[in-house]
Amino acid sequence: MAPSRRPPPKDAFASQKVTPKPVKKERKVVAENFSVGEKILCLHVASAIHYEAKIIDESKDPPSFRVHYQGWNKRYDEDVTYDDVPFRFNFYSDSSAAEAKEAQRTAMQNSSRKRARRDRERAERDRTGTPATSQAGSGLDFPGTATSSRSTTPDFRRKHRAGSYQSSENIPPRKAPKPRRSDSNKLDGDVVTIFTQPPPNLVEVLVTDKRKILEGFMVKVPEEYTVDHIVDLYVEKINNESQHVNADMFIEYDNVVTLEHTTAEMQKHIAYFIKDLFNHILKTSLLYGPEKKEHDRRLTVILAAKEVRSAEKKNRRKRSESESSQSQASEIEEEPPKFSSYYGAVHLLRMMARFMDYIPQLSASPNSLELGLATAQDFMVFLSKNMEDFVNLETDYVEMVTK
């Protein structure tokens, strides 16, 4: 018979008692846990990526934080309401910052792959017969690439010469019919542009503008910021940029055709082209019906004043200049008035919102069209960033004259 075992003493297992470890309470991502001056990771909604940022101010009406993205221009500063904090903010740490930078690198790589794929597809189309026009000089065969804006007036006349877009010597007519003009000037259908997805602030201007017109108001002319002035500011911006980049477009439109293969000169040429296109189509395409009468009245006044000034100048020249000089001066005076020196951002935005409609009518290869599209988008981003300075929707409208 086995000996009976004695029961263990009462304190035998005392030393084995497990003491629970204190649980570190995580801070909740709510407005109360953030303060001015704190470094954070903030979600940039348009790109769906977190970037390093800093809370630089706080407002009570409405309750919100002012956020500055580190290394970005202050024009990108945003107001994040308290309600959006759980969605937009993350606490900053070395590990979370590293994850954010990795996400940024991945987004850049994906964008580069998309561009490379489009380039390969375009090259394949060109190799199999899609025509390409010569690209001398700047590489942009696009109306408006002359150094003077006077030579950039768009030409919408159709070309009918045989071989304008494809040589019959290279491709037998029976085997490969010539592509139609609409085919040769067609951009990729899946390209996302700032014209197809305009920024909300530009949409707001267009919607408010149309509502004002329907209510019997119209934009005061001449405007403080005319199209001429806006184009000059854009060219000045390009001249002042230390690097040729389009970070604005990548941050907000990561799937657009970029400025990677363009130059600052191309951007200037497209800006001049946009101005000349504006002068060319204003009366036929950019004015609402009620505005046209006022436009005609204004044009009559402008031309009358121009004739008076011209007559005064001619009288002065008769006493001081030769006949040849008078003849040359008369030719200069015959130039029509430039509407871009009277109208401003609202009418310019009406045109830019429909810019894709004008692209197929231009005599250029698909590659040139994409380069032109990229530079035009950069100009559109410039408008978006400065629209608050260019337009005041409350004070820039006056009641229409009904007589």
C-alpha positions as CSV (number, residue, x, y, z in Angstrom):
1,M,0.0,0.0,0.0
2,A,1.4,3.3,-1.1
3,P,2.2,5.8,1.6
4,S,-0.2,8.7,1.8
5,R,1.1,12.1,0.8
6,R,0.8,15.0,3.1
7,P,-1.1,18.0,1.7
8,P,1.1,20.9,0.7
9,P,1.4,23.8,3.1
10,K,-1.0,26.7,2.6
11,D,1.7,29.1,1.4
12,A,3.4,26.7,-1.0
13,F,2.1,28.5,-4.1
14,A,2.3,32.0,-2.8
15,S,5.4,32.7,-4.7
16,Q,3.8,31.6,-8.0
17,K,1.1,34.2,-7.9
18,V,1.1,36.3,-11.2
19,T,0.9,40.0,-10.8
20,P,-0.8,41.6,-13.9
21,K,1.4,44.0,-15.9
22,P,0.1,47.5,-16.2
23,V,-1.5,48.1,-19.6
24,K,-0.3,51.2,-21.3
25,K,-3.3,53.3,-22.2
26,E,-3.1,54.5,-25.8
27,R,-4.0,58.1,-26.5
28,K,-7.0,58.4,-28.6
29,V,-6.8,60.4,-31.8
30,V,-9.2,63.1,-30.8
31,A,-8.8,66.9,-30.9
32,E,-8.4,67.1,-27.1
33,N,-5.1,65.2,-27.4
34,F,-3.4,67.7,-29.8
35,S,-2.1,71.2,-29.3
36,V,-0.6,74.0,-31.2
37,G,3.1,73.5,-32.0
38,E,2.8,69.7,-32.0
39,K,4.4,67.7,-34.8
40,I,1.9,65.2,-36.4
41,L,1.3,63.1,-39.4
42,C,-1.6,64.6,-41.4
43,L,-3.6,62.8,-44.1
44,H,-3.6,64.8,-47.4
45,V,-7.1,63.9,-48.6
46,A,-6.4,64.4,-52.4
47,S,-3.5,62.0,-52.4
48,A,-4.7,59.7,-49.6
49,I,-1.2,59.8,-48.0
50,H,0.0,61.0,-44.6
51,Y,2.7,63.7,-44.5
52,E,4.7,65.2,-41.7
53,A,3.0,68.3,-40.5
54,K,2.8,70.8,-37.6
55,I,-0.2,72.4,-35.9
56,I,0.5,76.1,-36.2
57,D,-2.7,77.6,-35.0
58,E,-6.1,76.8,-33.4
59,S,-9.5,78.4,-34.1
60,K,-12.7,78.3,-32.2
61,D,-15.1,79.4,-34.9
62,P,-15.3,76.8,-36.3
63,P,-13.3,74.6,-33.9
64,S,-10.3,73.6,-36.0
65,F,-6.5,73.3,-36.2
66,R,-4.4,75.1,-38.8
67,V,-1.9,72.6,-40.2
68,H,1.4,73.3,-42.1
69,Y,2.9,70.4,-44.1
70,Q,6.7,70.3,-43.4
71,G,8.7,71.5,-46.4
72,W,5.6,72.6,-48.4
73,N,4.7,76.1,-49.4
74,K,2.4,77.8,-46.9
75,R,-0.3,78.0,-49.5
76,Y,-0.9,74.3,-48.8
77,D,-1.8,75.1,-45.2
78,E,-5.1,73.6,-44.2
79,D,-7.8,74.0,-41.6
80,V,-8.8,70.6,-40.1
81,T,-11.9,70.7,-38.0
82,Y,-12.1,68.8,-34.7
83,D,-14.6,66.4,-36.2
84,D,-12.0,65.4,-38.9
85,V,-9.1,65.0,-36.5
86,P,-9.7,61.2,-36.0
87,F,-9.7,60.7,-39.7
88,R,-6.9,63.1,-40.7
89,F,-4.4,63.1,-37.8
90,N,-1.9,60.5,-36.5
91,F,0.5,60.9,-33.6
92,Y,4.1,61.4,-34.7
93,S,6.8,58.8,-33.9
94,D,9.9,57.5,-35.7
95,S,8.1,54.4,-36.8
96,S,4.9,56.1,-38.0
97,A,7.0,58.7,-39.9
98,A,9.0,55.9,-41.6
99,E,5.7,54.2,-42.6
100,A,4.5,57.5,-44.1
101,K,7.7,58.0,-46.1
102,E,7.5,54.5,-47.4
103,A,3.9,55.1,-48.5
104,Q,5.0,58.3,-50.3
105,R,7.8,56.4,-52.1
106,T,5.4,53.7,-53.2
107,A,3.0,56.4,-54.5
108,M,5.8,58.0,-56.5
109,Q,6.9,54.7,-57.9
110,N,3.3,53.8,-58.9
111,S,2.9,57.1,-60.7
112,S,6.2,56.6,-62.5
113,R,5.1,53.1,-63.6
114,K,1.9,54.6,-65.0
115,R,3.8,57.2,-66.9
116,A,6.2,54.5,-68.3
117,R,3.2,52.3,-69.3
118,R,1.6,55.2,-71.2
119,D,4.9,56.1,-72.9
120,R,5.3,52.4,-74.0
121,E,1.8,52.3,-75.3
122,R,2.3,55.6,-77.1
123,A,5.5,54.4,-78.7
124,E,3.8,51.2,-79.8
125,R,1.1,53.2,-81.5
126,D,3.6,55.3,-83.2
127,R,5.5,52.3,-84.3
128,T,2.4,50.6,-85.8
129,G,1.4,53.6,-87.8
130,T,0.1,56.4,-85.7
131,P,1.5,59.5,-87.3
132,A,3.9,61.8,-85.5
133,T,4.7,65.4,-86.5
134,S,8.3,66.7,-86.3
135,Q,9.2,68.4,-83.0
136,A,11.9,70.9,-83.6
137,G,13.5,73.1,-81.1
138,S,11.7,72.8,-77.8
139,G,10.1,69.4,-78.8
140,L,6.5,70.8,-78.5
141,D,4.7,70.9,-81.8
142,F,1.8,72.8,-80.4
143,P,0.3,76.2,-81.4
144,G,1.7,78.9,-79.3
145,T,5.3,77.9,-79.1
146,A,6.7,81.1,-80.6
147,T,8.5,83.5,-78.3
148,S,6.0,86.3,-79.0
149,S,2.4,85.8,-78.0
150,R,1.3,87.6,-81.2
151,S,2.3,84.5,-83.2
152,T,0.4,82.1,-81.1
153,T,-3.1,82.7,-82.5
154,P,-4.7,79.3,-82.8
155,D,-5.6,78.0,-86.3
156,F,-8.7,75.7,-86.2
157,R,-8.8,75.3,-90.0
158,R,-8.8,71.7,-91.1
159,K,-5.9,70.4,-93.1
160,H,-6.8,68.3,-96.2
161,R,-3.5,67.8,-97.9
162,A,-2.7,64.2,-98.7
163,G,-0.1,62.9,-96.3
164,S,-0.6,65.7,-93.8
165,Y,-0.6,63.1,-91.0
166,Q,0.7,59.9,-92.7
167,S,2.9,59.4,-95.7
168,S,1.5,57.1,-98.4
169,E,5.1,56.1,-99.3
170,N,5.5,54.3,-96.0
171,I,2.2,52.5,-95.7
172,P,0.3,51.0,-98.7
173,P,-3.1,52.6,-99.0
174,R,-4.9,49.2,-99.5
175,K,-3.4,47.6,-96.4
176,A,-3.4,50.5,-94.0
177,P,-5.9,53.4,-94.6
178,K,-4.9,56.8,-93.3
179,P,-6.1,57.5,-89.8
180,R,-8.7,60.2,-89.4
181,R,-7.7,63.5,-87.9
182,S,-9.8,62.7,-84.8
183,D,-7.8,59.5,-84.3
184,S,-4.3,61.1,-84.7
185,N,-5.1,63.8,-82.2
186,K,-6.7,61.6,-79.6
187,L,-5.4,61.4,-76.0
188,D,-5.6,58.4,-73.9
189,G,-9.1,58.0,-72.6
190,D,-8.1,57.0,-69.1
191,V,-5.9,60.0,-68.4
192,V,-7.1,61.8,-65.3
193,T,-6.8,65.6,-65.7
194,I,-7.4,68.6,-63.7
195,F,-10.0,69.6,-66.3
196,T,-12.0,66.4,-65.8
197,Q,-11.6,66.6,-62.0
198,P,-11.3,70.3,-61.2
199,P,-10.5,71.5,-57.7
200,P,-13.6,72.2,-55.5
201,N,-12.7,75.9,-55.3
202,L,-12.8,76.3,-59.1
203,V,-16.1,74.4,-59.3
204,E,-17.5,76.8,-56.7
205,V,-16.5,79.8,-58.8
206,L,-18.1,78.4,-61.9
207,V,-21.3,77.5,-60.1
208,T,-21.6,80.8,-58.3
209,D,-20.8,82.7,-61.6
210,K,-23.6,81.0,-63.5
211,R,-26.0,81.7,-60.6
212,K,-25.0,85.3,-60.6
213,I,-25.7,85.6,-64.3
214,L,-29.1,84.0,-63.9
215,E,-29.9,86.5,-61.1
216,G,-29.1,89.4,-63.4
217,F,-25.6,90.2,-62.4
218,M,-22.3,90.2,-64.4
219,V,-18.6,90.6,-63.8
220,K,-17.3,94.1,-63.6
221,V,-15.0,94.9,-66.5
222,P,-12.2,95.8,-66.6
223,E,-11.2,93.5,-63.8
224,E,-8.5,94.1,-61.3
225,Y,-6.7,90.9,-62.3
226,T,-7.0,90.7,-66.1
227,V,-6.0,87.7,-68.1
228,D,-2.8,89.6,-69.2
229,H,-1.9,90.2,-65.6
230,I,-2.6,86.6,-64.6
231,V,-0.4,85.2,-67.4
232,D,2.4,87.7,-66.5
233,L,2.2,86.5,-62.9
234,Y,2.4,82.8,-64.0
235,V,5.5,83.5,-66.2
236,E,7.1,85.4,-63.3
237,K,6.4,82.4,-61.1
238,I,8.1,80.1,-63.6
239,N,11.1,82.4,-63.8
240,N,11.5,82.4,-60.0
241,E,11.3,78.6,-59.6
242,S,14.7,77.2,-58.6
243,Q,13.8,73.8,-59.9
244,H,11.6,72.7,-62.8
245,V,9.1,70.5,-60.9
246,N,5.3,70.2,-60.6
247,A,4.9,69.1,-57.0
248,D,1.6,70.9,-56.9
249,M,0.1,68.6,-59.5
250,F,1.5,65.4,-57.9
251,I,0.3,66.3,-54.5
252,E,-3.3,66.8,-55.7
253,Y,-3.5,64.8,-59.0
254,D,-1.1,61.9,-58.8
255,N,-2.4,60.3,-62.0
256,V,-2.0,63.2,-64.4
257,V,0.4,63.6,-67.2
258,T,3.4,65.4,-65.5
259,L,5.8,68.0,-66.5
260,E,8.7,65.5,-66.5
261,H,9.5,65.9,-70.2
262,T,8.7,69.6,-70.5
263,T,10.7,72.8,-70.0
264,A,10.1,76.1,-68.4
265,E,10.0,77.6,-71.9
266,M,7.2,75.3,-72.9
267,Q,5.2,76.4,-69.8
268,K,5.6,80.0,-70.9
269,H,4.6,79.2,-74.5
270,I,1.4,77.5,-73.4
271,A,0.6,80.4,-71.1
272,Y,0.9,82.8,-74.1
273,F,-1.2,80.3,-76.2
274,I,-3.9,80.3,-73.5
275,K,-4.0,84.1,-73.6
276,D,-4.3,84.2,-77.4
277,L,-6.9,81.4,-77.4
278,F,-8.9,83.5,-74.9
279,N,-8.8,86.5,-77.2
280,H,-9.8,84.3,-80.2
281,I,-12.9,82.7,-78.7
282,L,-14.2,85.1,-76.0
283,K,-17.2,86.5,-77.9
284,T,-18.3,83.2,-79.5
285,S,-17.7,80.8,-76.6
286,L,-17.1,82.5,-73.2
287,L,-20.0,84.9,-72.8
288,Y,-23.5,84.1,-71.6
289,G,-26.3,85.6,-73.7
290,P,-27.0,88.6,-71.4
291,E,-23.3,89.5,-71.4
292,K,-23.0,89.8,-75.2
293,K,-25.0,93.0,-75.4
294,E,-22.8,94.6,-72.7
295,H,-19.7,93.2,-74.5
296,D,-20.8,94.8,-77.8
297,R,-21.5,98.1,-76.0
298,R,-18.1,98.0,-74.4
299,L,-16.3,97.1,-77.6
300,T,-17.9,100.1,-79.3
301,V,-16.6,102.4,-76.6
302,I,-13.2,100.9,-76.8
303,L,-13.0,101.2,-80.6
304,A,-14.2,104.8,-80.5
305,A,-11.6,105.7,-77.9
306,K,-9.0,103.9,-79.9
307,E,-9.9,105.9,-83.0
308,V,-9.6,109.2,-81.1
309,R,-6.2,108.2,-79.8
310,S,-5.1,107.0,-83.2
311,A,-6.2,110.3,-84.9
312,E,-4.3,112.3,-82.3
313,K,-1.1,110.3,-82.8
314,K,-1.4,110.7,-86.6
315,N,-1.7,114.4,-86.3
316,R,1.4,114.5,-84.1
317,R,3.3,112.2,-86.5
318,K,2.5,114.4,-89.5
319,R,4.7,117.1,-88.0
320,S,7.6,114.8,-86.9
321,E,7.7,111.6,-89.0
322,S,8.2,110.5,-92.5
323,E,5.5,108.9,-94.7
324,S,7.0,105.4,-94.3
325,S,6.9,105.7,-90.5
326,Q,3.2,106.9,-90.7
327,S,2.3,103.9,-92.8
328,Q,4.0,101.5,-90.5
329,A,2.3,103.1,-87.4
330,S,-1.1,102.8,-89.1
331,E,-0.6,99.1,-89.5
332,I,0.1,98.7,-85.9
333,E,-2.9,100.8,-84.9
334,E,-5.2,98.5,-86.9
335,E,-4.8,95.6,-84.5
336,P,-8.0,94.7,-82.8
337,P,-8.3,95.3,-79.0
338,K,-7.1,92.5,-76.8
339,F,-9.9,91.3,-74.6
340,S,-7.4,89.8,-72.3
341,S,-6.6,93.3,-71.0
342,Y,-10.2,93.8,-69.9
343,Y,-11.6,90.4,-68.8
344,G,-10.1,88.4,-65.9
345,A,-10.1,85.1,-64.0
346,V,-13.8,84.2,-64.2
347,H,-14.0,84.3,-68.0
348,L,-10.6,82.6,-68.2
349,L,-11.8,79.8,-65.9
350,R,-14.8,79.3,-68.2
351,M,-12.4,78.6,-71.0
352,M,-10.0,76.4,-69.0
353,A,-12.9,74.2,-67.8
354,R,-13.5,73.4,-71.4
355,F,-9.9,73.2,-72.5
356,M,-10.1,69.5,-73.4
357,D,-12.7,70.4,-76.0
358,Y,-10.1,72.4,-77.9
359,I,-7.3,69.9,-77.7
360,P,-8.5,67.6,-80.6
361,Q,-8.7,70.6,-83.0
362,L,-5.0,71.4,-82.8
363,S,-2.5,70.1,-85.4
364,A,-0.2,68.1,-83.2
365,S,0.9,64.6,-82.5
366,P,-0.4,62.7,-79.4
367,N,2.9,63.1,-77.7
368,S,2.9,66.9,-78.3
369,L,-0.7,67.1,-77.1
370,E,0.1,65.4,-73.8
371,L,3.0,67.7,-73.2
372,G,0.8,70.7,-74.0
373,L,-1.9,69.2,-71.7
374,A,0.6,68.8,-68.8
375,T,1.7,72.5,-69.0
376,A,-1.9,73.7,-69.3
377,Q,-2.8,71.7,-66.2
378,D,0.1,73.4,-64.3
379,F,-1.4,76.7,-65.3
380,M,-4.8,75.5,-64.0
381,V,-3.2,74.5,-60.7
382,F,-1.8,78.0,-60.5
383,L,-5.3,79.5,-61.0
384,S,-6.6,77.2,-58.2
385,K,-3.9,78.2,-55.8
386,N,-4.5,82.0,-56.4
387,M,-8.2,82.2,-57.2
388,E,-9.0,83.9,-53.9
389,D,-6.7,86.7,-54.9
390,F,-8.0,86.9,-58.5
391,V,-11.8,86.8,-57.8
392,N,-14.1,88.1,-55.1
393,L,-17.5,86.6,-55.7
394,E,-19.2,89.1,-53.5
395,T,-17.8,92.4,-54.9
396,D,-16.8,91.6,-58.5
397,Y,-20.3,91.5,-59.9
398,V,-22.6,94.4,-60.8
399,E,-26.3,94.5,-61.9
400,M,-26.8,94.2,-65.6
401,V,-28.0,97.1,-67.6
402,T,-31.4,96.1,-69.1
403,K,-31.8,99.0,-71.6
